[in-house]
Amino acid sequence: MNEIERGLGVLLINMGGPSSLDQVQPYLYELFSDPDIIQLPLGFIIQKPFAKIISSRRAEQSKARYAAIGGKSPLVEETRKQALGLEKILGVSVGFSMRYLGPRAGEVVKNLAGRGVSKLIVIPLFPQYSIATSGSAIADFKAQNTYLPYVLVNYHYDCEGYIRALAERFAEAAGAMDSSLKTHLLFAAHSLPEKYSRRGDPYVEQTKKTVELLYAGLKTNLSYSLGFQSRLGPVKWHGPSLDEELSRARTSGVEQLIVQPVSFVSENLETRYDLDMEFREKSLAAGIKNFIRVQCPDDSEIYLNALAALAQRAALENKWEDRSA
């Protein structure tokens, strides 16, 4: 950034995750305590008792899943790498915070202010906007930010650099393809309760646009579809599910499946366990001969440059909001 932009800093926000098995239950408690994630009747009365019960019930099952990928979430470390890489590109202070557990937004913003930051560009690392992800993280940031004026980058689902970063990861994975097998490209995204969309949440439509832009950029003749993962509870969620797409692919004779996440920018439990282990096993059991999972952008040069461009554009727009308190 140039001299007139001295004093600027960047804050990356992500979901968070346990850094040890002992943190799994506290993480789940914070997650289920969030009314933007779990919306309950009279939630302000029963939300925390509900969170305590459900987090206790699910803790052991979740611990087993985290244990299978090394005993912790990779998300915090991957986000740290992204912040460090972005700092090198921009030449300004870059911090990162997590919606659940830590590091907390208030602590990170205070630290950035102590490093000479006087204005802050805030980028949630959720490419597609949803009240359950970006919205919750932004609200949490605003509640804790007592230090700095800021500008928000609410989404980047159609950002050229993000799409190119996804395409780069696909090209890397394509080297493992067996050209003799009938192949299908399955894009994977975290699902969302349908009631959110009825209330105007743009996540699903933005996810579909990401897929449209990405597929056009791949310049491939492979068949493709979008499947949703990680449904929770009895409410109706957006589909089709990954399992439904797997069944459809096998019915049409697909023998090779390439699975690419499009709603995650960093590796996490849902990629390392749900896709790499659980869904891979289901796919092979269903008759898929070659299962390929495309990696997330993480700290790829293309993706970090995309984040840098988003930050620079936000700074030039000069639409600063006052600190929340």
C-alpha positions as CSV (number, residue, x, y, z in Angstrom):
1,M,0.0,0.0,0.0
2,N,1.2,3.5,-0.7
3,E,2.2,6.2,1.8
4,I,-1.2,7.9,2.1
5,E,-2.5,4.6,3.4
6,R,-0.1,4.4,6.4
7,G,-1.9,3.4,9.5
8,L,-4.1,0.8,7.8
9,G,-4.3,-2.7,9.1
10,V,-6.2,-5.8,8.0
11,L,-8.2,-8.3,10.2
12,L,-9.0,-11.7,8.8
13,I,-12.0,-13.4,10.5
14,N,-12.6,-17.2,10.5
15,M,-14.8,-19.7,12.3
16,G,-12.3,-21.2,14.6
17,G,-11.8,-24.7,15.9
18,P,-10.3,-26.6,18.8
19,S,-6.5,-26.7,19.2
20,S,-6.7,-29.8,21.3
21,L,-9.2,-32.5,22.2
22,D,-9.8,-30.8,25.5
23,Q,-11.2,-27.8,23.6
24,V,-13.8,-29.8,21.6
25,Q,-16.6,-29.5,24.1
26,P,-16.0,-25.8,24.8
27,Y,-15.9,-25.2,21.1
28,L,-19.2,-27.0,20.5
29,Y,-20.8,-25.0,23.4
30,E,-19.8,-21.7,21.9
31,L,-21.0,-22.8,18.5
32,F,-24.4,-24.0,19.7
33,S,-24.8,-20.9,21.9
34,D,-24.7,-18.7,18.8
35,P,-28.3,-17.8,17.8
36,D,-27.2,-17.2,14.2
37,I,-26.1,-20.8,14.0
38,I,-29.0,-22.5,16.0
39,Q,-32.2,-20.5,16.0
40,L,-34.5,-21.6,18.8
41,P,-38.0,-20.5,19.9
42,L,-37.4,-18.3,23.0
43,G,-33.7,-18.7,22.2
44,F,-32.7,-15.9,24.6
45,I,-34.0,-18.2,27.5
46,I,-33.1,-21.7,26.4
47,Q,-30.1,-21.2,24.1
48,K,-27.3,-21.7,26.6
49,P,-29.0,-24.6,28.4
50,F,-29.6,-26.2,25.0
51,A,-25.9,-25.6,24.0
52,K,-24.7,-27.2,27.2
53,I,-26.8,-30.3,26.7
54,I,-26.1,-30.8,23.0
55,S,-22.3,-30.0,23.3
56,S,-22.0,-32.6,26.1
57,R,-23.8,-35.2,24.0
58,R,-21.8,-34.6,20.9
59,A,-18.4,-34.1,22.5
60,E,-17.1,-37.7,22.4
61,Q,-18.2,-38.2,18.8
62,S,-16.6,-35.0,17.7
63,K,-13.4,-35.8,19.6
64,A,-13.1,-39.0,17.7
65,R,-13.3,-37.1,14.4
66,Y,-10.7,-34.6,15.5
67,A,-8.5,-37.4,16.8
68,A,-8.6,-39.0,13.3
69,I,-7.1,-35.8,11.7
70,G,-4.4,-35.2,14.3
71,G,-6.2,-34.2,17.5
72,K,-7.1,-30.6,16.5
73,S,-8.5,-28.4,13.8
74,P,-6.1,-27.2,11.1
75,L,-8.1,-24.0,10.6
76,V,-6.3,-21.8,13.1
77,E,-2.9,-22.6,11.8
78,E,-4.0,-22.2,8.2
79,T,-5.5,-18.8,9.0
80,R,-2.3,-17.8,10.7
81,K,-0.4,-18.6,7.5
82,Q,-2.8,-16.6,5.5
83,A,-2.4,-13.5,7.8
84,L,1.4,-13.8,7.7
85,G,1.4,-14.1,3.9
86,L,-0.9,-11.2,3.4
87,E,1.2,-9.0,5.7
88,K,4.2,-9.7,3.5
89,I,2.3,-8.7,0.3
90,L,0.7,-5.6,1.7
91,G,3.4,-4.3,4.0
92,V,0.9,-3.5,6.7
93,S,0.0,-5.2,10.0
94,V,-2.4,-8.1,9.5
95,G,-4.1,-10.0,12.3
96,F,-6.6,-12.8,12.5
97,S,-9.4,-13.6,14.9
98,M,-11.8,-16.5,15.4
99,R,-15.6,-16.4,16.0
100,Y,-15.3,-19.3,18.5
101,L,-12.6,-19.9,21.0
102,G,-9.6,-17.7,20.1
103,P,-7.9,-15.5,19.3
104,R,-10.7,-13.1,20.1
105,A,-11.4,-10.1,17.9
106,G,-11.2,-7.6,20.7
107,E,-7.7,-8.8,21.8
108,V,-6.4,-8.8,18.2
109,V,-7.8,-5.4,17.4
110,K,-6.2,-4.0,20.6
111,N,-2.9,-5.5,19.5
112,L,-3.2,-4.0,16.0
113,A,-3.9,-0.6,17.5
114,G,-0.8,-1.0,19.6
115,R,1.2,-1.7,16.5
116,G,0.2,1.7,15.0
117,V,-3.0,0.7,13.1
118,S,-5.5,3.5,13.0
119,K,-8.0,2.1,10.5
120,L,-8.9,-1.5,9.9
121,I,-10.0,-3.5,6.8
122,V,-12.0,-6.5,8.0
123,I,-12.2,-9.5,5.7
124,P,-14.3,-12.6,6.8
125,L,-12.8,-15.7,5.2
126,F,-16.2,-16.9,4.1
127,P,-16.4,-16.3,0.3
128,Q,-20.2,-16.5,0.2
129,Y,-22.1,-14.4,2.7
130,S,-24.4,-16.0,5.2
131,I,-25.8,-14.7,8.5
132,A,-24.7,-18.0,10.0
133,T,-21.0,-17.4,9.1
134,S,-20.0,-13.9,7.9
135,G,-22.9,-12.3,9.6
136,S,-22.2,-13.9,13.0
137,A,-18.5,-13.2,12.8
138,I,-19.0,-9.6,11.8
139,A,-21.5,-9.0,14.7
140,D,-19.0,-10.6,17.0
141,F,-16.2,-8.3,15.7
142,K,-18.4,-5.2,16.1
143,A,-19.3,-6.1,19.7
144,Q,-15.7,-6.3,20.6
145,N,-14.2,-3.5,18.5
146,T,-13.8,-0.5,20.8
147,Y,-10.7,0.8,19.2
148,L,-10.7,1.4,15.4
149,P,-12.8,2.7,12.6
150,Y,-13.2,0.0,9.9
151,V,-14.5,-1.1,6.5
152,L,-15.9,-4.5,5.8
153,V,-15.4,-6.8,2.9
154,N,-18.6,-8.8,3.3
155,Y,-18.0,-11.5,0.6
156,H,-15.7,-12.5,-2.3
157,Y,-17.6,-15.4,-3.9
158,D,-17.2,-13.8,-7.4
159,C,-13.7,-12.3,-6.9
160,E,-11.5,-13.1,-9.9
161,G,-8.5,-14.0,-7.8
162,Y,-10.6,-16.4,-5.6
163,I,-11.9,-18.2,-8.7
164,R,-8.4,-18.5,-10.1
165,A,-7.1,-19.9,-6.8
166,L,-9.8,-22.6,-6.9
167,A,-8.9,-23.3,-10.6
168,E,-5.2,-23.6,-9.6
169,R,-6.1,-26.2,-7.0
170,F,-8.2,-28.1,-9.4
171,A,-5.3,-28.2,-11.9
172,E,-3.0,-29.5,-9.3
173,A,-5.5,-32.3,-8.4
174,A,-6.2,-33.2,-12.0
175,G,-2.7,-34.7,-12.3
176,A,-4.0,-37.7,-10.4
177,M,-6.9,-38.3,-12.9
178,D,-7.1,-41.6,-14.8
179,S,-8.2,-40.6,-18.3
180,S,-9.6,-44.1,-18.9
181,L,-12.3,-43.7,-16.3
182,K,-15.7,-41.9,-16.7
183,T,-15.3,-38.9,-14.5
184,H,-17.6,-36.5,-12.7
185,L,-16.6,-33.2,-10.9
186,L,-18.6,-32.7,-7.7
187,F,-18.4,-29.3,-6.1
188,A,-19.0,-29.4,-2.3
189,A,-20.4,-26.7,-0.1
190,H,-21.6,-26.5,3.5
191,S,-25.4,-26.6,3.5
192,L,-27.8,-24.1,5.0
193,P,-31.3,-24.4,6.4
194,E,-33.8,-23.5,3.8
195,K,-35.6,-21.0,6.1
196,Y,-32.5,-18.8,6.0
197,S,-32.8,-18.4,2.3
198,R,-36.5,-17.7,2.6
199,R,-35.5,-14.8,4.8
200,G,-33.1,-13.4,2.2
201,D,-29.8,-15.1,3.0
202,P,-27.8,-15.0,-0.2
203,Y,-25.4,-17.9,0.6
204,V,-26.9,-20.6,-1.7
205,E,-27.2,-18.3,-4.7
206,Q,-23.7,-16.9,-4.2
207,T,-22.4,-20.5,-3.9
208,K,-24.1,-21.4,-7.2
209,K,-22.5,-18.4,-8.8
210,T,-19.0,-19.4,-7.6
211,V,-19.5,-22.8,-9.1
212,E,-20.7,-21.3,-12.4
213,L,-17.7,-19.0,-12.6
214,L,-15.2,-21.7,-11.6
215,Y,-16.5,-24.3,-14.0
216,A,-16.4,-21.7,-16.9
217,G,-12.7,-21.0,-15.9
218,L,-11.7,-24.6,-15.9
219,K,-12.4,-25.1,-19.6
220,T,-13.2,-28.8,-19.1
221,N,-15.8,-31.0,-20.6
222,L,-16.3,-33.0,-17.4
223,S,-19.9,-33.3,-16.1
224,Y,-20.4,-31.5,-12.9
225,S,-22.8,-30.8,-10.1
226,L,-23.1,-29.1,-6.7
227,G,-23.7,-31.1,-3.5
228,F,-24.2,-29.9,0.1
229,Q,-22.7,-31.3,3.3
230,S,-22.9,-31.0,7.1
231,R,-26.6,-30.9,7.8
232,L,-27.6,-30.8,11.4
233,G,-30.9,-31.2,13.2
234,P,-34.5,-31.9,12.1
235,V,-35.0,-28.7,10.0
236,K,-35.0,-28.8,6.2
237,W,-31.6,-28.1,4.7
238,H,-30.6,-27.2,1.1
239,G,-29.7,-30.1,-1.1
240,P,-28.9,-32.2,-2.9
241,S,-26.6,-33.8,-0.5
242,L,-23.2,-35.2,-1.4
243,D,-24.6,-38.7,-0.9
244,E,-27.4,-38.0,-3.3
245,E,-25.0,-36.7,-5.9
246,L,-22.8,-39.8,-5.4
247,S,-25.7,-42.1,-6.0
248,R,-26.7,-40.1,-9.2
249,A,-23.1,-40.3,-10.4
250,R,-22.9,-44.0,-10.0
251,T,-26.2,-44.6,-11.7
252,S,-24.8,-42.8,-14.7
253,G,-21.7,-45.0,-14.7
254,V,-19.2,-42.6,-13.1
255,E,-16.1,-44.4,-12.0
256,Q,-13.9,-41.5,-11.0
257,L,-15.0,-38.7,-8.7
258,I,-13.2,-35.3,-8.2
259,V,-14.5,-33.5,-5.2
260,Q,-13.8,-29.8,-4.8
261,P,-14.9,-27.6,-1.8
262,V,-16.0,-24.2,-2.9
263,S,-17.2,-22.6,0.4
264,F,-14.0,-23.2,2.4
265,V,-10.8,-21.3,1.9
266,S,-8.8,-23.3,4.5
267,E,-8.6,-27.0,5.4
268,N,-10.8,-27.9,8.3
269,L,-12.6,-30.8,9.9
270,E,-15.2,-30.9,7.1
271,T,-12.5,-31.3,4.4
272,R,-10.0,-33.5,6.3
273,Y,-12.5,-35.8,7.9
274,D,-15.9,-35.5,6.2
275,L,-14.6,-35.5,2.7
276,D,-11.1,-37.2,2.9
277,M,-12.3,-40.0,5.1
278,E,-16.0,-40.4,5.4
279,F,-17.1,-39.4,2.0
280,R,-14.1,-41.1,0.3
281,E,-15.0,-44.4,2.1
282,K,-18.7,-44.1,1.0
283,S,-17.6,-43.4,-2.6
284,L,-15.2,-46.4,-2.8
285,A,-17.9,-48.6,-1.2
286,A,-20.3,-47.4,-3.9
287,G,-18.0,-48.5,-6.7
288,I,-15.9,-45.3,-7.4
289,K,-12.5,-46.5,-8.6
290,N,-10.6,-43.3,-8.1
291,F,-11.5,-40.6,-5.6
292,I,-9.7,-37.2,-5.8
293,R,-10.2,-34.4,-3.4
294,V,-9.1,-30.9,-4.4
295,Q,-7.4,-29.0,-1.7
296,C,-8.6,-25.6,-0.4
297,P,-6.8,-22.4,-1.4
298,D,-5.1,-22.0,2.0
299,D,-2.1,-19.7,1.6
300,S,-1.7,-20.1,-2.1
301,E,0.0,-17.1,-3.8
302,I,-3.0,-16.5,-6.0
303,Y,-5.5,-16.5,-3.1
304,L,-3.3,-14.2,-1.0
305,N,-3.0,-11.8,-3.9
306,A,-6.8,-11.9,-4.2
307,L,-7.2,-10.9,-0.5
308,A,-4.6,-8.1,-1.0
309,A,-6.6,-6.7,-3.9
310,L,-9.8,-6.8,-1.9
311,A,-8.1,-4.9,0.9
312,Q,-6.6,-2.3,-1.4
313,R,-10.0,-1.8,-3.1
314,A,-11.7,-1.4,0.2
315,A,-9.1,1.2,1.3
316,L,-9.6,3.2,-1.9
317,E,-13.4,3.3,-1.4
318,N,-12.8,5.1,1.9
319,K,-16.1,4.1,3.5
320,W,-15.0,3.9,7.1
321,E,-17.5,3.0,9.8
322,D,-17.0,4.3,13.4
323,R,-15.9,1.8,16.0
324,S,-18.9,0.2,17.7
325,A,-18.4,1.6,21.1
